[in-house]
Amino acid sequence: MAKAGMNIFRPLAGILALAALSAAAQSPIGTTGQVGCLDQPKKIQRLEITQPGVYENFLLDGRGAGGNLVKITADHVTVRHCEIFGGSGNAIGVFGANVVIENCRIHHMLSGTFKEQNDAHGIAGRWGSVVIRNCDIGLVSGDCIQFDPDRASSGSVTIERCHLWTGPLPAAAAGFKAGERPGENAVDTKTKADGPRCVLKIFRCLMNGFRQPAQIQNVAALNLKENVDAEVRECVFHDNEIALRLRGPGKRGGAHVSVVDCAIYDTQSGVRAEDKSEQLKLRGLGFGRGVGERLKFVNGQTGAGFENSGEHTAPAMELLLQKGFTTP
């Protein structure tokens, strides 16, 4: 079922032009506007998308089902204003190219138990010109976003203005008890060992809560590894064990990462650079309250491609979330 969307623009004129220009230099962090379903959504359990088009305003309750609750195998697809929850697999599996997922809410994708968690991701699939925009994803027992679990693809993924999070469950769900904190990472990258680097861009996102005592060691909001070229810009991290875990060369390559104008709060380790990262650029990184260790090197220092410039004390987190990072 495809439904065409419509954008409404409200231009400013005259004496308001200067104010509009100033506002354009600021952009809030995380989601804005209405996220999730619109009025009178269509209630279903699964959605398989095999044709291009816009798929809008679905309320999907998986009722414990595994697999991909939304499975996208077509190219040129937009999924918009949906709420997806209650499954034991992935909320959305992307197997097509040129896919946009926007204004969606994903939560309570849970498999296993707190002590023996199984992967149930928010959004997963294959690299291929994928855009994830203005989505709220939390309380999943895998990663909020993971590309590519099969290590069988190459391409790009852009994540912008999203809230990726975990925290204590407000009530028992699936095999988890109230108060237990599910999940692994906000974003985890997996790639083929050879071929062109996958391209990941993460802009103006809020990532928090990744400090749970899970099966994995070194819980991080961003776990960037393997054959990927990643840019992280104007993001806020708080209440994490590690904000950015950046992993160098291994049998599947090492991540090349640029972190620009981001801020970290209430976190044990801000940046953890592992295995002699070949390319790591930290520019304008701010540290706020409650950061135990700003930068940690594990298994050797980084190579000649390391830069750390413009490090500073971050402003109040609440201000950044509301107004964003002011740019010239």
Summary of the structure (lengths in Angstrom):
residues: 328
radius of gyration: 19.4
end to end distance: 43.4
largest distance: 60.7
contacts: 1212
relative contact order: 0.10
helix: 5%
strand: 44%
